[in-house]
Structures are given as structure tokens and as C-alpha cells.
Amino acid sequence: MQILNRLVSAVSARSGRPKRSVKRRSYGLEPLENREVLTVTFYGGNVLPAVEAQAVYLGSGWSSQASSTPMESFLTDITNSVYMDGLKTAGYGVGRGSASPGVIDPTSIANNTMLSDSAIQGMLQSDITSKLVTNVDANKLYVVYVQPNVAVNLGLGQGTTTGGVLGYHGAFGGKDAAGKAVTIRYAVIAYPGGTVKNSSLGTSANDQLTSVTSHELAEAVTDPDVNYAALGWYDRRYGEIGDITQNNPNALVLMDGFLVQQVSDKNDQMIVLPPNTPPVTPPPPSSLIATKSTLSASPVKYSRRSASTTITMVIEAASGTALPTGTVDLIYNGQVLATGTIQVVNGQAQVSWGIVFGSNGTYGFSAVYSGSSSFASSTSNTLNVVV
């Protein structure tokens, strides 16, 4: 595959940020794998080669029967599925694993409480010490589902589940059931919405729980000790393998009847699950204004050695007089080629990019508006530019 050999801003005054510096070539095209973008790199840390997941339902607000929770069948399914095969094929050194029956930690947590991450760590350590959960080992991952109507503060300015965080994972130093010093790996998944108003994807609660769990599971097995010890697989520019694809409109798909998020391979390309179903686009939360994004291009201009055009994304709100704000990713061949900040031009919310082509062909583009606190995200039409 080939891509454009140069990308510049056509209207730098509208860009809202400095232009990205891209290596220029005097001829030919740049191969996709060698574009000037960092990719997923191994930094020498741990991975979980055969994950042993166990759900911990934190809080007395959960049903008395953990086995009745849909997450039980989901964790059993995903840890021994083509989802894990995709990570193995991508070369991350991990594969299929297993899931132990989940347990309920009956700690009484009042509705509308904001739990700290350190408090969750303490509860999990108590569950290990008391042998409520299975013991720690090198492949163990505790998946903590916080009861409905309870929020979480990650601490250190990392965010809250009422302010955009859907879930996270990490590690801390603790002790196993015998009192031996160990590293404890865990993921925390917030229950969406409710009286505490946790952040929501706009899907059903169960769909959000499974998709966020898949995201955190993929990252936890490939980079289990992030923010604690040496990194595993990580992209210095885009983050972990779930972060890279989380804004891709094609990332959410159904697998065995569960909504999951497809993640990235080492080249920042989405690992497509076999077999795959059409992408599932969640509806916007009722509190957000829906948007429509339209991508267009100016007529191609030719010079002696190249051709150029200006690609523009216009973002329209479905209601009201306010204009959408935020950022837009320009996508070529499934890759983010550039990111621009929305500007108001002639009464419209839009972003423009100047594109220079070094070879004849047909080039397909799309763009994704990331949304804001008031406006829902949206994906543009596919735009083909013929040179």
C-alpha cells in the first residue's frame, strides 16, 4: 500500500496549532509502514501470556448471585476466543487464557459515592488476603466491576468516571494469600450512567461493560504494569493498543453476541476479528446534540511534479444555534493522517487540510469528529480524490 508523500496545512491561520513537521521527498511515494509515525514498541516489561481473569463485583449493590451477571459468560468467552488469537497473531506474545468464577465483595458502598483508586486497591488486597478471590500468580488479572451509582477517582489528576473515564487498568505492589510480596494486576470498569452520572458510550449498560472490558483486557495482557513498572507494548504517541483504535468508527463489533472493541497491531492497524460483523455505531447519549460531518475537496490543481487539493470537513449540529467545537481526525487507509482543531469559517464549524500528491491514483479519505461535552461524535462520508 502507498500513501501521500507530503501533508501540509492549506490554511495555517485556521489550524489552531503548529503544523506537523513531515519529512519531504522529491519523488515517489512513502510506504505505509515507514510513515513518520511511531508504532507499538516493546519496552521490556511484562505481559500476561495466558491470562487468568476473575471478575470482582465490588459493592453490596450487586445481586447476591455473581453467576447471573452477563459479565461472567463474557469473560469466559473472550479469554478463550479469536479475540485473544488476534493478539497472538499480531506478535504480542500472548494468547488464549481462562476465567475463574466471579465473586461479590459485599462491602457496603453508599450510592453517589466517589471511590478512590487507592481504596479499590485496598479492598482488592483484603479480598486476596481473606481468600475471597483466587490467589495471585503471574497471569492473574482481577476485573473489578464497581456497583451501579458509584463513581471512581483515579487520583493524581488522571480523571474520574463522571468526567470521561469509562475504565482503566494498572498494577500495584501487594501480598498474596500467603503473605508473599507480589505484583497485583487489575482493571476497573465503571457502571455507566445512574444517579452518579458516570460517563456513557450511549449503548446499553451491558454493551458498554463488555466493550470497555475488552479494551482493558487487551491492554492489561500486553502492558500490565503501566504507570507502575516497565512498560510492555506501548506506542509513545498514541498510548496502548486499545487507545489507538478507540475513536475508530469501525472498532466496535459484535463477537459471539457481545459488543467488543477491536484493538491495534504493532503498526497501528486495527486487528480485525475473524469472522467479523458490521460495525455497531452506538447512538449518542440523550444529553448530547447529534452532529453530521461532511467531507469535500477542492478541484485538484496540477504542477510539473505534483498535484494538490484542499480537503474540508464541515460539522453541523442537528439542533440549536451553537456550533460544534473540538478536534477532527483525517483518516487515510484506516490511519490517522492529521488532526485539526475546528474553526468557524463563514458561519460554519470546519477544519481544512492541504494535501499534496506525488503520484497518480485514487485516494480515499474519511474524517472523524471526536465530539465534545455538548456534541456527539460523528463520522464523515468517504471521499475519493482522483489524481
N, C-alpha and C positions, 0 to 999 in steps of 0.2 A: 504494500500500500504506500501511497505517497501523499504528502500534504504540501501546503503552501510554503514557499521558501522565505517569505517575509511577512510580517504583520506590523502595521504602524497605525497610529490614531489619525483619522481623517480630520477630525475637528478637536484638536487637543484642548481648546478652551472649554469644551463640554465634558471632558473626560472625568474631571473631578479628582484626578490622581495623576502622578507622574506616569509617563509612558513606560511600558515594559521594554527593557532592552533585549533585543533578539539578535542573535548572530546573523549577519547578512552574507549572502552568497552571490557571486557574479553570474552564475549559471546553474541550470539543473534544479532539481527539487531535493528536499531534505527527507530522508526515510523517516517513517513514523517513529521507529524505535530510538532514533538518535535526536529527537527534537530536544530543544533546550528546556527540558522539564525534568525535575528529579523524579525518580521512581522508587518503588518499595525496596528497601535495602535491609539486609540482616545486620544487626549491630551487636551480635554475640550473646544476647540474653537468652532466657529460657523460652521454650514452647511447651505446650501440653500435647504430646504426640497421640495419646489415646484418652481423650477427656473422660472424666467420671463426674458427670453433672448430678447435682442434687438440689431440688427446689426447697427453699426455706420460706414458708409463708409467715411473714413477720407480723404479729399482732393478733389479739383475740378477736378482731373483727372478721377474720376469715371463718369460713364454715368449719365445723368440727371434723369434717372428713376431707383431708387433703386430696385423697384419691379421686374425689368428684370434680376437682378443678381441671378445666381443659388443658392447663399447662402441663399436667402430668403426662398425658398422651403425647403432647407436642414435644417435650424434652426427650421422651423415649424414642420418638420418631426421628427428630432432627439429628441426634447424636449418632445415629446408625443409618445414615441416608446418603443420597447423592450430593447433598449439601456439603458434607464432610469430604466426599470423594473429590469435589471440585477444588477444595483447599489442598488436597494431596496432589492432584494433577498439576496445580499451579506451582508446586515445588516448595511449599511452606514447611514440610517435614512433619505434618500432622495428618491424621486420618480418622477413621470411624472410632467411636467410643461407646459409652453407655450412660444410662441414667439410673440412679437409685431412687426408690420411692421417696416422695417429698414428705416433709414433716411440718407441723404447725408449731411455731414458737408462740405460746399463749400470752406473751407479755401484754398487759393492758396499756393501750395507747389511745388517748383521747382523740376524737375527731378534730380536725383542723390543726393538729399539732405539726410543727416543723421539726423533724428529726435531724440531727447532725450525722454526718458520715461516721464520726468517731463513736457516736452512740450505737450505730448499727454494727460497727466493728466489735464493740464491747458485747452486744447481745449475741453476735455470732460466736465470739470466743466462749461465752458462757454455754452456748449450745454444744460446742465441741467438748468442753470440759465435762459437762454433765452427760455426755454421750447421747444427747437427743438426736444429733446428726451422725452420719458415718464419719469415721476418723479421717484426718488429713493424710494425703500422700501426694506424690509428685504430679499426679494427673487430676487431682480433685479440684472441682470448681463449684462453689456454692452459689446458686442463683437465688437471690433474695427478692421476693415479691412483697413489697410493702402494702399493708392493708389499704383499702379504699379510704379516701378522705384524709389521708396523711401525706404531707409533703416532706421533701428531703433537701437539706442544705449541704452541698459538697464541701463547703469551707474554703478558706484561702482565696476567696473571690472567684471560685470556679463556677458558680451559678447555683440555681435552685430548680426544683422540678415544677415550680409555678412560673419560672422565668425562662422556659425554653428547653430545659434538660428533660429528656424522656427516660434515660437510663445511663448507667456508666459501669465501668469495671475497674478493678485495681487489686492491690495486694498489700499485706501488712505483716509485720513480724509478730508471731504469737506462739502458742504452745498446742501440741496435740493432746489427745485424751490422756496420755501417759505423762504429760508434763514436759515433753521434749520440745526444744525450740525449733520452730518450723516457719515456713512462709505460707500464709493462708491467702488463697486467691478467691475472689468473689466478684459477682456482678449484682447490681441493684437495679430493679425495674419498678418504676412508679406506676400506680394505677391511675389512668387518665381521668381528668375532669373531677366530678364530685363537688362537694361543698368547699373543698380546699382549692379548687380550680387548678389542678395540675395541668400541665401542657398536654395538648392533644394533637394527633395527626389528622383528626376528623373521621377516622374509621370507627368501627365498633371497638369496644374495650378489648375484647378477646383478640381481634386482629392487631390492635396496637401492641398488646402484650407479646404476641408471637413474633411480630416483625422486629420489635425492639430487642427481644431476646435473641433472635438470630443474628442481629448486628453485633450485640455484645458478646455472644458466644464465639463468633468468628474472630473478633479482636482478642478475646481473652485467651484463645488457644494459640494464637500466633504472636501475641505480645502481652503475656500475662502479668508482667511486673512493671508496666508503665507507671511512671511517677514514683516508683519505689526502688527498683534496682535497674540493671542494664536493660535497655530496650531489646526486643526481639525483632520482628519485622515491622518496619516503620518507614513512612515517607516524610522527610523533613519539611516538605512543602504542604502536603495535604493531610498528614496525620496517619491514622491507622486504616486498615483495609475496608472497614465499614464507613469511615468518614469520607473516603474518596468517592463513593457512589451514592451517598445518602440523598443527594439532591438530583440524581438522575431520574427522570420521569419513568424510565423503564426498569428501575431497580426492584420495585415491589411486584412480586409474582406469587401465584398460588403453588404450593408444593404439598402434595398429599392432602389437599384441602385446607392447609394452613397458609396464612399470609406471611411471607418471609422477604427479607431484603437480600438481594444478590450483592456480593462484595467484589473487591478488586483483586486482580492478579498482580504480579510484580511489575508489569508495565502500565499500571493504572488503567487497565482494560477490565471491564466487568466480566466476572466469571458467570457465564450463562448456564443455568441448571438444565440438565438433560433428563427427561423431556421437560419442555417449558410450556407455560400457558401465557396468553396475552397479558400484558402488564395491567395491574389493578391501580387505577387512579383514585385515591381517596377523595371524597367530597370535602370542600373547605369547611372548617368549623363555622357554626352559625354566627359566631361573633365577628367573623372576618368578611370583608367585602370581596366578592369574586372578581377576577380580572380576566381580560382577554389580551393575548400577546400576538402581535403580527410582525413578521419579518419580511423585509423587502430589500431590493438592491437597486442602485442607480445603474444606468446603462454602462456596459463595460467600455473603458477607454483603452486604446492601444498605443503603445510607443514602439520603438525599434526592437527592444529586448524584453518587454514585459506588457502585462495588461493589468488594469486596476478597476476597482469598484468601491462604492461605499455601501455597507450593509447597515440597515437601521431597524431597530426593534422599537415598536410603539406599544405601550402598555395602557390599556383602557380599563377604567373601573365600571363595574356593572351598575352601580348606583351612586348617587351623591355627586357633589361638585369637587370634592377633594381629589387630588391626583396621586397615583401610587408613587412611593419612594422606595429606595433600596438599591440593590445591585442586580445585574443580569450577566449570566454566563453565555458566551458564544461557543457553540459546540460544533466541531467538525469531526466526522468519523467516530462519534462517541466520546471524543476527548474535549475537555475544556480548553479552547484556544485562547480566550481572553475573557477578562471580567471588566465590566464597565459600571459606573455609577449613573443612575437615572438623573437626567437633567430636563428641565421644562423648556421646550422649544416651540414657539408659535402655539402656545396653549396646550401642548401635548407632552406627556411623560415619555421620554425616549432615550435610547443610547445608540450611538453610531460608532462604527469601526471602519477604518480604511484598510483595504485588503489589496495586496499586490501579488499577482500570479506570475510564476516563472515558466509555465508550460501550458500547452493546450489541454483541454479536457473539460469534464463536467464535475463541478464541486458542489457537494451537498452540505448545507448548513441548517442548524436549528439553534434556538436560544431558550434559556430557562430563566424566568423571573423568580427570584428567591422568596418573594413575599416580604411582609413587614408585620408589625404589631397590629396594623389595621387592615391590611390587604392580603388576600390569599395568593399563593404562588400560582404560576401558570406557565405552560409550555407553548412555544410558537408553532406555526406551520413549518414544514420542511421547505427550504428554499434551495433550488438548484441554479447555480450560476454556470453558464456555458461560455468557455473561452475558446 
